[in-house]
Amino acid sequence: MYKSWKTLQPYFLAAPQTLVFLLFLIFPIVMIVLVSFWQFNGYAMVPALSFENYVDIFTSSVSVATYLNTFKYVLLVWFFCLAIAFPVAYFLAFHIKNQKLQIILFLVCTVPFWTSNIIRMISWIPVLGKEGLINSLFLKLGLIQQPIEWLLYSDFAIVLGMVHLYNFFMIAPIFNSMMRIDRTLITAAEDLGASGLEILKEVIVPLTAPGIAIGSIFVVTLVMGEFVTVRLMGGGQAASIGKLIQTQIGSLQYPLAAANAVVLLLVTLVLVAGILRVVDIRKEL
């Protein structure tokens, strides 16, 4: 009896986590997949096994353009997040020798998370608007004759807002990877006559690759489903898959919204799988 309990004990310990996983992740996904095959007659959902929703997604020029627009946001936000996060993490990891100061500066990067996403987005409006700080300053300096319109309610504003929101998700894993680098490797490279650029290229970047991959996964998955920033910073003039799904839910087109959610999930999984095939992140786990 004692041996039987010892054998079953790990399963009992894992049971609560498994139930939570099934109830709050697997079951909702299964329901979304099932609903994606239903039909909508304009008034109510009709249970069915129909591929009509998926056909509409891949044959509609609006849906295809929206997916391409989302991919554009993903690529731009990922690029700018990496371009900002890598130098910041490098500075914190290799140029700040005092550990307390290093921790303080790292925590400073979390300051934007002390407020909600919506407040952070709204705070850009008085800065980027036609009568905002930037336009007012440029007008007073005589650099422009009329306000710059594309600063707000444009793709520029959307990308800027997303980079503001998600940049820390790139900084943290890259910084963690850099802190794990054995400093003797850098010393050895210097002793062998390697320049700073060669050390960066041959030592730091390859050893930081897992952190870059983890940060990329965070940024890609977050941007793929983003809709709040697109709505606020785009002023209703831009579209993304997340915003399209929100609009379809608002108009009670749940089967079509579910189909888009399934396609979005599959596309995101493909992107994540592609990142994992390029870089092995198990070193960071």
N, C-alpha and C positions, 0 to 999 in steps of 0.2 A: 504493500500500500504506500509506504514511504517512497519507494523508487518510482511508483506511478505518479505521485504528486510532484517529485523532483523533475520528472519528464514533462509534465503538463504545466509546471509553474511558469516557464518563459511564455507560453501561449496565453496564460491568464494575464500576465503582465503586459503583453502586447495588445490584448483585446480592446481596452479603452481607446488607445490611439487608432487601432484599426477601425473601430466603429465610427469615430470622429472623421477619419479619412473617407470612409465609405459614404457617410451621411452628408458631409459638407463639401465633398469634392467629386467623388465618382458618381453618386446619385444625381446631383444637379447636371453634370455633363451628359449623363445618359438621357435625362429628361429633355435637355436642349436638343440632343441629336434626334430623339423621337419626334419632338414638336417640329423640327425642321422639315420633316416629311409630310406634315399635315398641310391642309389647304385653308385658305381664307376667302370666304365668299363675299366679303365686304361688310359683313355684320358679325360673324362669329367664326371661330376655328372649327374645321371639320376634320376629325381623325381620319387619316388615309395613309397610303404608302405611295406618295407622289414625289417625283423628282422635279416638279415644276418650279419650285423655289430655287433650286440649284441651276436650272436652265436659265431662269431669269437673271441670276447673278452673272453668269458667264456670257450671256448674250446681250446684256444691257450695256450700252456705251457709258452710261452714268456710273454704274457699278465698277466697270473696268477702270474708268478714269479716276474714281475715288480710291481704288486700290493702288493705282500708280502714284497718286498724290500722297497717300500714306507712306508708301515706300520712299518717296522723296523726303518726307519729313524724317523718317527713320535714318536714312543715310546722312542727312545734314546734321541732325541732332547728335548722332553717334560720332561724326567727324569732329564737330566743335567740342563736344564733351571730352573726347580723347585729347584734342589739341590743348585744352585748358587743364585737364586733370593730370596729364603726364608731367608737365613742368612743375605744377603745384606739388604733386607727390614727390617728385625728384628733389625739389627744394627742401621739403620737410624731412625727407629721409636722409639726405646726404649733406645738407648744408647747415641744418640746425643740430648742433651738437648737444645742447642742453635738453635733457629728456623732458623736464617740466615745461619748458617753452615749446617743445615739440608737441606735447599733448595739448597745451593751450591753443596753439595755432591750428591744430587738427580739429579741436572742438569749435573753433571759430567758423570752420567750414560748415558746421551743422546749424549755425544761427538761422538761416532761412527756414529750417524745419520747425522753428519755434512758433510759427504762425501757419494758418491753413493755406492750402494751395490757392483757393479763391482770392484770399486777401493778398497773397503775393502777386497774383495776376493783375488784380485791380490796381495795385500800387504802381504798375507800369503805365497806366493810362495818363496820369498827370505828368509823366516824364516824356512819353512818346507822342502825345496828342498834338493836334495842330497848334494849340495854345500852350503846349507843355513846356517843360524846362529846356529841352534840347532846341526846339524850334525858336523859343523866345531868345535863347542865348545866341543862336546863329543869326537871328534877325538883328539883334542889337550890335553884333560884331560886323554886320554887313556881309556876312558870308553867303547869305541867300536873300532873295528878293521876296519870296513867298514861302509859307510853311511847306515842309516836306511831308507829303501825304502818306508815303509808303512806310513811314516809321511805325504806324499803328494800323490795325485792321488789315494786315497783309501777311504773306508768308514769312517775311522777315520778323514780324512781331511774334508769330506763332513759334518759329524756331528759337527765337530769343527766349520766349517764355518757357519752352520745354528745356532748353539748356539750363536756364536758371533753376528749374525744378529738379532736374535729374542729374546734374553734374556731380553731386556728391556721391551718387551711386557708382560713378566711375573713379572718383578720387580714392574712396575707401579701399577697394580691393587692390588697386595699383600701389597705394601706399603700403598696404599689408605685404604685398609681394616684395617690394623694395626693402622693407625692414628685415625680411628673411634672408636677403642676400648676404652671403659670407663676405665680410669686408676684406678678408685675406686674399680673395680672388682678385679684387680690384688692386690691392697692393702688389700682388704677383704680376698683374698685367702692367702696372706702372714700372716695376723693376725690369720687365722685359722690353721696355721702351715704347709701350703703346701710348698713343695720344688720348686725350680726353674723349674725342669723337670716336676713336676705335674702341675704347672701353665701353662707351655708351652703346655702340652698335653690336659688339661681339659678346659683351658680358651682361650689361644691365637689361637691355631690351629682351634678349632671349629668356632671361630668368624672370622677367616681369610679365612675360606673355600669358601665364595662367591668370594673373590679376587683370590684365587687359581683357581676357576672354570673359571672366566673370562679370566685370563691369559692362562689357558689351551686351551680355545676356540680360542684365538688369535694364539697361537703357532701351534695348530693342523691344523687350516684352512690354515695358511701360509705355513706350511711344506708340506701339502698334494698337493699343486699346485706348489711347488718349482721346477725350472728347471735350472736356471742360476747357482746356487751354485753347483748343481750336475754336470753340464757341466764343470765348471771351476775347481772345487776342485776334481772332479772325473777323469779328464783327458780323458773323453770319455770311461772310463772303467766301469762306473756304470750307473744304469738306475733308473728312477722314472716315475710315471705316467705323471707328467708335461713335462718331457723331451720326453717321448714317444709321447705325443700329439704334441709337437713342431716338432718332426721328421716327424710325419704323415702329418702335415700341410705343412712342407717343401717339401714333396713328393706329394703334392696335393691330398692326401687321406682325403678330408674334411669330408665325411660321417663317416668314421671310427674314425677320430679325434673327431667329434661331439659326437659319441656314447661313446667314452672314457670319454669325458667331462661330459656327463650326468651321467655316472656311478660314476665318481669321485665326482660329486656334491651330488649324493644320499648317497654315502658312508660318505662323510664329514658331511652331515646333520644327518645321523644316529649317528655318533660319537658325534656331538654337542648335539643332543637330549639325548644321554646317559649321558653326563656330566650334562645337565640341570635336569635330573631325579634324579641324586645323590645329587646335591646341588642346593638350591634355590638362584638365584643371584638377585632376586628382591630387596633384602636389599641394594644392591649396586647401584641400578638404581634410 
